[in-house]
């Protein structure tokens, strides 16, 4: 049986200076984990911009 996946992309909000709070990251991870999403990747567009993008998946 082939599995089918749904994906969710979430950008963690940044502060005025471009940084993010670890608590905000933890909140996003917990919120989506409770909804059945599994984190599969964390993306930083550039090393100088701290706005991580989270990629989740769950079975469709």
C-alpha positions as CSV (number, residue, x, y, z in Angstrom):
1,X,0.0,0.0,0.0
2,X,1.4,3.4,-1.0
3,X,1.3,6.1,1.7
4,X,0.1,9.6,0.8
5,X,1.4,12.6,2.7
6,X,0.1,16.1,3.4
7,X,2.7,18.8,4.1
8,X,2.5,22.0,6.1
9,X,5.0,24.9,5.9
10,X,5.2,27.3,8.9
11,X,7.4,30.3,9.2
12,X,8.3,31.1,12.8
13,X,7.6,34.8,13.6
14,X,10.6,37.0,14.1
15,X,11.1,40.0,16.3
16,X,11.9,43.6,15.3
17,X,15.7,42.8,15.0
18,X,15.1,39.7,12.9
19,X,15.7,37.1,15.7
20,X,13.2,34.7,17.1
21,X,12.5,33.4,20.6
22,X,13.2,29.7,21.3
23,X,9.8,29.7,23.1
24,X,8.0,30.7,19.8
25,X,9.8,27.8,18.1
26,X,8.8,25.4,20.9
27,X,5.2,26.6,20.7
28,X,4.9,26.0,17.0
29,X,6.5,22.5,17.3
30,X,4.2,21.5,20.2
31,X,1.0,22.9,18.5
32,X,1.5,21.1,15.3
33,X,2.8,17.9,17.0
34,X,-0.4,17.7,19.0
35,X,-2.3,18.0,15.7
36,X,-0.4,14.9,14.4
37,X,2.2,16.7,12.3
38,X,5.8,15.4,12.2
39,X,8.7,17.9,11.7
40,X,10.7,16.8,8.7
41,X,12.9,19.8,8.0
42,X,13.9,23.2,9.4
43,X,15.0,25.8,6.8
44,X,17.0,29.0,7.2
45,X,16.9,31.1,4.0
46,X,20.2,32.8,4.8
47,X,22.6,32.6,7.8
48,X,22.1,36.3,8.6
49,X,18.3,36.1,8.7
50,X,16.9,34.2,11.7
51,X,13.5,33.4,10.5
52,X,13.2,29.6,10.5
53,X,10.7,27.8,8.3
54,X,9.4,24.5,9.6
55,X,8.2,21.7,7.3
56,X,5.9,19.1,8.7
57,X,4.2,16.1,7.2
58,X,1.4,13.7,8.2
59,X,-0.3,10.9,6.5
60,X,-3.2,12.0,4.3
